[in-house]
Amino acid sequence: MATSALLCLHWDQIAGARQGRAGSAAWRLRLRRKRLPTGYLGGVLAGVASLIAAPYAEELWRCARARKRWRAVRLAGPGQD
C-alpha cells in the first residue's frame, strides 16, 4: 500500500527511472550525510521491540496461569473441583 502511494506521488520520477533518464540516480541507496541521533534510533528500536514482544509476553503469562490451574486440579484428584 505504501509503495502504491509513493508511485502515485512521484510518478514522474518513477517513469524517468524506468526509461533510464538522468533522474534515476536519485533512486540509488546511499548513506545519509546527517545521521539520526542515537537516542532517537534507540527509542524507536526499543518501542518496536516492546510492541513485538508484548503479545508473546502476554501469551506466556496466560499459559503459566493455565498450567498452574491445571496442576492444582490434577493434584486435587478426581471428583474434587
N, CA, C and O of each residue as an XYZ file, in Angstrom:
324
protein
N       0.818     -1.176      0.000
C       0.000      0.000      0.000
C       0.873      1.255      0.000
O       0.581      2.219     -0.708
N       1.934      1.240      0.787
C       2.830      2.391      0.820
C       3.546      2.558     -0.515
O       3.794      3.679     -0.960
N       3.876      1.433     -1.148
C       4.543      1.507     -2.445
C       3.641      2.147     -3.482
O       4.089      2.973     -4.277
N       2.376      1.770     -3.477
C       1.458      2.364     -4.448
C       1.267      3.859     -4.190
O       1.113      4.634     -5.135
N       1.275      4.270     -2.920
C       1.166      5.692     -2.617
C       2.388      6.447     -3.131
O       2.254      7.540     -3.680
N       3.586      5.870     -2.956
C       4.797      6.510     -3.477
C       4.780      6.577     -4.995
O       5.210      7.571     -5.581
N       4.290      5.531     -5.627
C       4.191      5.552     -7.084
C       3.280      6.670     -7.562
O       3.588      7.349     -8.542
N       2.170      6.864     -6.884
C       1.234      7.920     -7.278
C       1.808      9.310     -7.020
O       1.620     10.215     -7.833
N       2.495      9.486     -5.915
C       3.027     10.799     -5.566
C       4.221     11.207     -6.432
O       4.399     12.387     -6.732
N       5.026     10.240     -6.827
C       6.261     10.543     -7.560
C       6.283      9.841     -8.912
O       7.290      9.238     -9.284
N       5.195      9.916     -9.636
C       5.080      9.187    -10.890
C       6.109      9.649    -11.915
O       6.664      8.819    -12.634
N       6.377     10.948    -12.001
C       7.337     11.444    -12.987
C       8.738     10.887    -12.736
O       9.462     10.589    -13.686
N       9.124     10.746    -11.473
C      10.436     10.193    -11.159
C      10.493      8.696    -11.445
O      11.518      8.185    -11.897
N       9.403      8.000    -11.184
C       9.346      6.562    -11.466
C       9.453      6.329    -12.966
O      10.195      5.452    -13.408
N       8.717      7.107    -13.746
C       8.752      6.956    -15.198
C      10.151      7.262    -15.724
O      10.634      6.573    -16.623
N      10.806      8.280    -15.179
C      12.161      8.603    -15.605
C      13.141      7.505    -15.259
O      14.048      7.213    -16.039
N      12.975      6.899    -14.115
C      13.867      5.811    -13.708
C      13.674      4.593    -14.602
O      14.637      3.900    -14.928
N      12.453      4.334    -14.990
C      12.188      3.186    -15.860
C      12.756      3.394    -17.258
O      13.168      2.438    -17.914
N      12.776      4.643    -17.711
C      13.270      4.931    -19.052
C      14.772      5.178    -19.065
O      15.347      5.361    -20.139
N      15.422      5.189    -17.912
C      16.860      5.342    -17.841
C      17.329      6.780    -17.962
O      18.468      7.027    -18.357
N      16.477      7.723    -17.630
C      16.890      9.123    -17.696
C      17.823      9.441    -16.536
O      18.002      8.619    -15.637
N      18.413     10.623    -16.555
C      19.414     11.022    -15.565
C      18.854     11.080    -14.152
O      19.619     10.946    -13.197
N      17.564     11.273    -13.981
C      16.973     11.359    -12.660
C      16.957     10.043    -11.911
O      16.660     10.014    -10.717
N      17.272      8.961    -12.589
C      17.224      7.654    -11.931
C      18.334      7.482    -10.895
O      18.235      6.603    -10.039
N      19.393      8.302    -10.951
C      20.469      8.194     -9.965
C      19.976      8.556     -8.567
O      20.586      8.156     -7.575
N      18.888      9.305     -8.477
C      18.353      9.691     -7.174
C      17.726      8.503     -6.455
O      17.451      8.594     -5.258
N      17.497      7.413     -7.135
C      16.843      6.250     -6.532
C      17.847      5.222     -6.030
O      17.449      4.146     -5.583
N      19.144      5.529     -6.093
C      20.147      4.602     -5.563
C      20.176      4.676     -4.043
O      19.909      5.727     -3.460
N      20.498      3.561     -3.409
C      20.640      3.540     -1.957
C      22.025      4.055     -1.585
O      23.029      3.622     -2.152
N      22.073      4.972     -0.639
C      23.334      5.505     -0.167
C      23.154      5.973      1.275
O      22.033      6.229      1.716
N      24.257      6.083      2.003
C      24.190      6.521      3.391
C      23.804      7.990      3.469
O      24.111      8.780      2.576
N      23.133      8.337      4.544
C      22.754      9.732      4.758
C      23.969     10.531      5.194
O      24.861     10.008      5.863
N      23.999     11.796      4.814
C      25.084     12.660      5.260
C      24.922     13.001      6.731
O      25.883     12.935      7.498
N      23.722     13.361      7.123
C      23.440     13.711      8.513
C      22.687     12.538      9.147
O      21.517     12.304      8.844
N      23.357     11.823     10.010
C      22.743     10.644     10.623
C      21.734     11.046     11.702
O      21.803     12.137     12.270
N      20.805     10.139     11.963
C      19.826     10.374     13.021
C      20.495     10.231     14.385
O      21.439      9.454     14.527
N      20.017     10.972     15.396
C      20.619     10.869     16.738
C      20.473      9.464     17.316
O      19.488      8.769     17.063
N      21.462      9.068     18.088
C      21.483      7.731     18.680
C      20.299      7.520     19.621
O      19.712      6.439     19.652
N      19.952      8.548     20.383
C      18.811      8.431     21.288
C      17.510      8.182     20.551
O      16.668      7.408     21.007
N      17.345      8.835     19.415
C      16.142      8.643     18.603
C      16.075      7.213     18.076
O      15.040      6.555     18.175
N      17.180      6.742     17.520
C      17.210      5.376     16.999
C      16.984      4.348     18.107
O      16.268      3.366     17.915
N      17.598      4.582     19.264
C      17.405      3.670     20.393
C      15.964      3.645     20.860
O      15.426      2.584     21.176
N      15.334      4.819     20.904
C      13.928      4.885     21.309
C      13.009      4.174     20.345
O      12.089      3.469     20.759
N      13.254      4.356     19.058
C      12.429      3.682     18.047
C      12.627      2.172     18.131
O      11.657      1.415     18.088
N      13.869      1.735     18.249
C      14.134      0.291     18.357
C      13.522     -0.306     19.619
O      12.977     -1.409     19.580
N      13.605      0.407     20.730
C      13.011     -0.084     21.980
C      11.488     -0.153     21.853
O      10.872     -1.112     22.318
N      10.889      0.840     21.237
C       9.440      0.833     21.048
C       8.979     -0.311     20.164
O       8.005     -0.996     20.477
N       9.682     -0.514     19.057
C       9.314     -1.605     18.142
C       9.500     -2.951     18.832
O       8.636     -3.822     18.737
N      10.619     -3.125     19.523
C      10.878     -4.396     20.209
C       9.835     -4.673     21.279
O       9.390     -5.812     21.430
N       9.435     -3.637     22.031
C       8.436     -3.865     23.078
C       7.068     -4.179     22.482
O       6.333     -5.000     23.032
N       6.717     -3.548     21.382
C       5.426     -3.842     20.762
C       5.404     -5.225     20.116
O       4.346     -5.847     20.017
N       6.550     -5.701     19.682
C       6.617     -7.055     19.134
C       6.597     -8.075     20.271
O       5.957     -9.120     20.153
N       7.291     -7.782     21.369
C       7.407     -8.735     22.471
C       6.160     -8.774     23.352
O       5.919     -9.784     24.013
N       5.375     -7.723     23.380
C       4.222     -7.650     24.285
C       3.224     -8.792     24.088
O       2.821     -9.398     25.081
N       2.804     -9.120     22.865
C       1.863    -10.238     22.718
C       2.446    -11.574     23.170
O       1.738    -12.397     23.750
N       3.728    -11.791     22.909
C       4.356    -13.041     23.343
C       4.437    -13.121     24.864
O       4.205    -14.182     25.444
N       4.761    -12.020     25.503
C       4.821    -11.996     26.965
C       3.441    -12.240     27.569
O       3.315    -12.948     28.568
N       2.418    -11.661     26.973
C       1.055    -11.854     27.479
C       0.621    -13.311     27.320
O      -0.018    -13.869     28.212
N       0.964    -13.923     26.196
C       0.624    -15.329     25.983
C       1.390    -16.227     26.946
O       0.831    -17.200     27.454
N       2.645    -15.924     27.203
C       3.429    -16.690     28.163
C       2.809    -16.595     29.553
O       2.733    -17.593     30.271
N       2.370    -15.411     29.928
C       1.719    -15.203     31.220
C       0.436    -16.019     31.314
O       0.182    -16.653     32.338
N      -0.378    -16.013     30.257
C      -1.626    -16.777     30.247
C      -1.354    -18.274     30.340
O      -2.065    -18.987     31.049
N      -0.338    -18.757     29.635
C      -0.004    -20.187     29.675
C       0.492    -20.593     31.066
O       0.157    -21.674     31.551
N       1.273    -19.749     31.697
C       1.764    -20.053     33.045
C       0.602    -20.129     34.031
O       0.574    -21.020     34.880
N      -0.356    -19.211     33.931
C      -1.515    -19.253     34.824
C      -2.363    -20.490     34.566
O      -2.856    -21.112     35.508
N      -2.540    -20.857     33.282
C      -3.339    -22.048     32.959
C      -2.653    -23.313     33.471
O      -3.317    -24.217     33.977
N      -1.337    -23.381     33.342
C      -0.624    -24.558     33.831
C      -0.735    -24.666     35.346
O      -0.862    -25.767     35.882
N      -0.686    -23.531     36.041
C      -0.813    -23.528     37.495
C      -2.188    -24.071     37.901
O      -2.302    -24.881     38.821
N      -3.226    -23.611     37.199
C      -4.582    -24.118     37.489
C      -4.705    -25.599     37.166
O      -5.331    -26.352     37.913
N      -4.107    -26.017     36.051
C      -4.188    -27.419     35.638
C      -3.505    -28.316     36.671
O      -4.024    -29.382     37.000
N      -2.359    -27.898     37.181
C      -1.661    -28.678     38.209
C      -2.478    -28.752     39.494
O      -2.518    -29.793     40.149
N      -3.129    -27.650     39.853
C      -3.943    -27.647     41.072
C      -5.112    -28.616     40.934
O      -5.439    -29.327     41.884
N      -5.737    -28.655     39.774
C      -6.861    -29.574     39.547
C      -6.367    -31.010     39.527
O      -7.023    -31.897     40.073
N      -5.221    -31.252     38.904
C      -4.677    -32.607     38.815
C      -4.280    -33.132     40.188
O      -4.492    -34.309     40.480
N      -3.706    -32.275     41.040
C      -3.302    -32.698     42.364
C      -4.495    -32.891     43.289
O      -4.426    -33.661     44.247
N      -5.574    -32.200     43.005
C      -6.773    -32.323     43.856
C      -7.408    -33.707     43.691
O      -8.092    -34.182     44.598
N      -7.193    -34.345     42.568
C      -7.723    -35.680     42.364
C      -9.078    -35.652     41.664
O      -9.685    -34.594     41.496
N      -9.543    -36.841     41.256
C     -10.820    -36.904     40.536
C     -12.004    -36.640     41.468
O     -11.999    -37.012     42.641
N     -12.997    -35.997     40.911
C     -14.225    -35.734     41.657
C     -14.157    -34.514     42.560
O     -15.170    -34.148     43.156
N     -13.031    -33.887     42.682
C     -12.917    -32.702     43.532
C     -12.635    -31.505     42.633
O     -11.636    -31.478     41.914
N     -13.511    -30.528     42.680
C     -13.351    -29.321     41.841
C     -12.951    -28.157     42.654
O     -12.772    -27.063     42.120
